[in-house]
């Protein structure tokens, strides 16, 4: 199944428009951030070259996202990161055994087809009843980037000089539609494909002032 990442520019022409389709979500994120003593979602003035348009930045297979999450949990718990051909019971066991680590991870604790990462730095994902009843925990783009850089060497990526990311999807990918796959001889090809997509999203989120949205 396919999983898309979209960038939502946090510019005033979109966010302060009465037609902003993300108004309810941003209000919920502002509430969670404020309750945690953090700044609200930043809104930037429009600049030439930026628009209020929402665009896909990456796409990958739903299961491949869990492959990368599995690698992160193994790495953070000091266990060997080994390639696998398919997800098995060991991933579920990792989630159960290391639940605290999972719940503290911006990469791991996030809904797969909903929710967002915002360019506000906080150590662990934010959650309240409203968020968990909707899009799920709110992640930090900065926090996600730190975790991506941490897990990168274990799947054969130099975080200081990563390969070029895959081309983004041309448009929305249906849930049941085959996701774009990796062209990579590495035994960690699927993990690397997702890593590159997430890394492209986080670096652009921080560089452009955008929110990352799962769909």
N, C-alpha and C positions, 0 to 999 in steps of 0.2 A: 504494500500500500504506500501511496505517495504522501510526503509531508513537505509543505512549502514554507519558506521563510520570506516575509515581506518587510520592507522598510517603510515606516510611516514618518515622513519629515515632521518634526515638531516645530513647525513654523506658524506664525500667527495667522497667515492667510487660510490655513486649514483648521488649526486648533481653536481659533476664536470665531470661526464661521458658525452661524446657526445651523448649518447643514453638516457639520462635522460628524461623520458616522462613528467616530471613536469617542464622542463626548462622554457617554456613560462609563466606558472603560477608564478613561483618563480620570474622571471624578473618583472612581473606586480606587485607582492607584494613588491619587493625591491623598485620599483618606488614610490608606494603609501607610503611606510614607509619613504623613503628619503624625499618626499615632505612634510611629517608631522614632519620632523626633528628627526626621530627615527633611530635606528640602522637597518641595513638590516637583512634579514632572516639569522639566525646564521647557519653556516656550521661547523660540528664537525669532528675531525679526526677519522678515523676508529679505533675501539677498539675490541679486541677479545670478542666474545659473541654478538656483534652487527653485523648486515649485512645490505646491502642496500635493503633488501626485504621489500615489502609493504604488510601489513597484516591487516585483519579486527580486530577491537577491540570491536565493539558493533553493535547491530542491534535492531531496534524497529519499531513500527508502525508509519507511517507518521502523523496520527491524534494525536497519543499520544504525539508527540513532541509539538503540539499546546496546548495540555492539560497542559503541564508543563509551556509553555510560558504564558498561561492564568494565572496560579497560581502565576507566578513571577510578572506579571503586577498588579494583585490584591494586592499582598504583598507590592510592592514598592509604590503603591498609598495609602496604609493604609486601604485597604478594606478587608473584611472577605474572606478568602480563603475557598471556599466550593467545595465539590466534585460534579461532573456532570457526567451523563451517556453518553452524546454525545455533540459534539461542536454545539453550536447554535449561534444565532445572538448576544448574549452578548459578545462573543469573538471579533467579528467584531466591535462592539460598543466600546469595550475597546481599540482596536487598533486605532480607530478614535479619541476617547476622549483623550487618553493619548499617542498621536503620538510622542511627544517629548521624553517621557520616553522610548517608544518602539525603537526609532531611536538611543538612547544612550545605548541600552542593547546589549551586545554580544550574549546573549541567544536568544533574540527575533528577532533582526534585522540581519537575516542571511538566505540565500537561503536554501531550504530544501534538495535539491539533488545536490548541487554544492557548490563550495567555500571552504574556509579553515580557520582554526585557527592556528596561528603560536606562538611559545614560545617567544614572545616579549611583554613586558608589556606596554600597552597604555590604556587610560581611556575609550574611546568610539570606536566603529567600524570605520574603515577607508573605504572611498568610493570615487571613481572618475568615470569618464565616462567609462574608460576601464574596471574597476572592475564590475560596474553595468551592462555593456553590456555582461559580461561573467559569472563568478562564483558568483558575488554578493559581498557584503561588506566583508572586511577582518576582522576577529575577533582575539582577543588576548586570548591565552590559560589561561594566568593569570587572565584576566578579566572575562572569562567564569567561572573559578573556584571560584572567589569571588562571583559571582551571584548565582552559585549553592549552595555555603555555606550559602548564605543569605536566599534563599528560602527553604532550606532543612527542618527547623523545622516546617514550615507550612504544610508540607506533611508527617510529622511524621518520619523524618530522623534526627539522630544526626550526624551533619557533621564531628564531631571529631571521631566518631566511626560508620561509615556507615556499612550496611550489605554487604556481599560479592556481587560483581557484577555478572550479568548473564554471562553465557559462550558466547564468541563471535561466530558469524556465522562461519561455516566451510569454506565458500567461498562466492563469490558475490551473493546477493539476487536480483532477478529480481524485477523491480518496481511493477509489478502487483502480485507478489508472496506474499502470506500471511507472515507477519512479525512474529518473535517470540513474544509471549505474556508473560505477568507477571504471576507468580505463587505466589499470594500475596492476603491475605484476606482483606487488607486495602481498604477503599473507595477511596484512592488515588493510587491504584495499578498501573495504567497506568503511572501516573506522576512519581512514584517512580522507575518504570522500566527504563524510559528514563533517569531520574536523575542518576541512578547507572551506566548506560552505558556512559553517558557524563562525569561523575566523573572519571570513569576508564580511559577514553580517555585523560582527562586533566592531571591527575596525572602522567600517563605514558608519555605524551607529554613533561611535564616539567622534569621528572626524566631521560628520555632517550634522550631528544633533538629531538623530532619528531614533524611533522606537522600533524594536524588532518584534514582529508579530508572527506567531505560528498559525498556520491554517491547513 
